[in-house]
Amino acid sequence: ELTRDYEGRVLVVEHFSNTNCDPCVEMEEMYESMLAANDSIEIISIGYHPPFPSPNDPLYLAAQEENDDRTGHYNILATPAFHIDGAFVFALSPSQLETNLNAKIIERSAVSDVYANIDVGIESSFGQMHGNIRIKALQDIPANAKLRIVLVEHDVHIDSPGTNGVTHFKDIMRDMYPSAGGIDLTLSANESQIIPFNMDIQANWTGGLRVVAFIQTGDDGEII
């Protein structure tokens, strides 16, 4: 069994791209270089692929329902797009993305409130990824909160997936359990809950799989 503990402040960056999106190339390169240079702040990175500018993006088609749900959740109308802990990061150029991402990362990492510790226990066997999410509430979880469980592949390579020339992708969402809608979560301070999960694994997902879990409020979409 593989376990991953999330204790203290952990940031969640959700980035949205498309294999036919030309502006996405430099923006994603800037984002990946920032992640590679970061050695002090723990960041969970999740990549989604909306159906625009082209619905023929193979990474969109591979998880269409989940990509549509997360795109719609944030009302995203164009790619590229970046959200940190549920908040939109405005950027029209790679340099502006670097500036605004860094500012938002510093802002969010300074937040002292931690609502819960999350432990992800994982087992992989016979084409399945399964295990338990253990949540310990440190304070009352806000009403209408959702637990979201995401299967992420770290390195994905696809020959000629689109028109922008990119063939290598990082931290791609492959599945969400039980769906992108998440699981209703109601916990008071010091209460704990164990949530089992089970997801099928495709044979070509060989780029390093991991399961990540985070809590998102239902009112303003903040990831806590």
Sequence and secondary structure as in RCSB ss.txt:
>XXXX:A:sequence
ELTRDYEGRVLVVEHFSNTNCDPCVEMEEMYESMLAANDSIEIISIGYHPPFPSPNDPLYLAAQEENDDRTGHYN
ILATPAFHIDGAFVFALSPSQLETNLNAKIIERSAVSDVYANIDVGIESSFGQMHGNIRIKALQDIPANAKLRIV
LVEHDVHIDSPGTNGVTHFKDIMRDMYPSAGGIDLTLSANESQIIPFNMDIQANWTGGLRVVAFIQTGDDGEII
>XXXX:A:secstr
 EEEEE S  EEEEEE  TT SHHHHHHHHHHHHHHH  SS EEEEEE  S S TT HHHHTTHHHHHHHHHHTT
  SSSEEEETTEE   SSHHHHHHHHHHHHHHHHT     EEEEEEEEEETTEEEEEEEEEESS   TT EEEEE
EEEEEEE SS SSS   EEEEEEEEEES TT EE    TT EEEEEEEEE  TT  S EEEEEEEE SSS  B 
